[in-house]
Amino acid sequence: MSGGRLALVILGFVLLAVGGYVYAVSGLVVPMPYLLLLWLVWVVAVVVAIVKRRQPAVVIGMGLVAAVFWFAYVQGLGSVLGWSA
């Protein structure tokens, strides 16, 4: 793997790690049953990124998809179900 591709893969995993922190502390806002589903989505994104680690676009894409999903999930269900911190 070339240096540029390796850098993109590392960037993708850094995105997932930062996202993992955000997903972990979501318990401050999201009730437990919904939190488990949120964590499951993040774990699936990490597993897909690990399996496809030779494809930098997929790894970065998983980080971005995880971020967009978190925002949509927390904001969407929070407004529908009335969650507040």
C-alpha positions in Angstrom: 0.0 0.0 0.0 1.4 3.4 -1.0 2.0 6.2 1.5 -0.9 8.2 0.4 -3.4 5.3 0.6 -2.0 4.4 4.0 -2.5 8.0 5.2 -6.1 7.9 4.0 -6.7 4.6 5.8 -5.2 6.0 9.0 -7.4 9.1 8.6 -10.5 6.9 8.2 -9.7 5.0 11.4 -9.0 8.2 13.3 -12.5 9.4 12.2 -14.0 6.2 13.5 -12.1 6.5 16.8 -13.4 10.1 17.3 -16.8 8.9 16.3 -16.5 6.0 18.8 -16.0 8.5 21.6 -19.0 10.5 20.5 -21.1 7.3 20.3 -19.9 6.2 23.8 -20.8 9.4 25.5 -24.2 9.5 23.8 -25.6 7.7 26.8 -25.8 11.2 28.4 -28.6 12.0 26.0 -29.9 8.8 24.5 -32.0 6.3 26.6 -30.5 2.8 26.9 -32.6 0.7 24.4 -31.9 3.3 21.7 -28.3 3.6 22.8 -27.7 -0.1 22.2 -28.8 0.2 18.6 -26.6 3.3 18.2 -23.6 1.3 19.5 -24.4 -1.6 17.2 -24.3 0.7 14.2 -20.9 2.0 15.2 -19.5 -1.5 15.7 -20.8 -2.6 12.3 -19.1 0.5 10.7 -15.8 -0.4 12.4 -16.0 -4.1 11.3 -16.7 -3.1 7.7 -13.8 -0.7 7.8 -11.5 -3.4 9.2 -12.6 -5.9 6.6 -12.2 -3.4 3.7 -9.0 -1.8 5.1 -7.3 -2.1 1.7 -9.8 0.3 0.2 -9.2 3.8 1.7 -12.5 5.2 0.3 -14.5 2.6 2.1 -12.7 3.3 5.4 -13.2 7.0 5.2 -16.7 6.5 4.0 -17.5 4.4 7.1 -16.3 7.3 9.3 -18.4 9.8 7.5 -21.5 7.5 7.4 -21.1 6.9 11.2 -21.0 10.6 11.8 -24.0 11.4 9.6 -26.0 8.5 11.1 -25.2 9.7 14.7 -26.4 13.2 14.0 -29.5 12.1 12.2 -30.3 9.4 14.8 -29.8 11.6 17.9 -31.4 14.7 16.5 -34.3 12.9 14.7 -35.3 10.5 17.5 -34.5 13.2 20.1 -37.0 15.6 18.6 -39.6 12.8 18.0 -39.3 11.2 21.5 -38.4 14.3 23.4 -35.0 13.4 24.8 -33.1 16.1 26.7 -29.8 16.1 28.4 
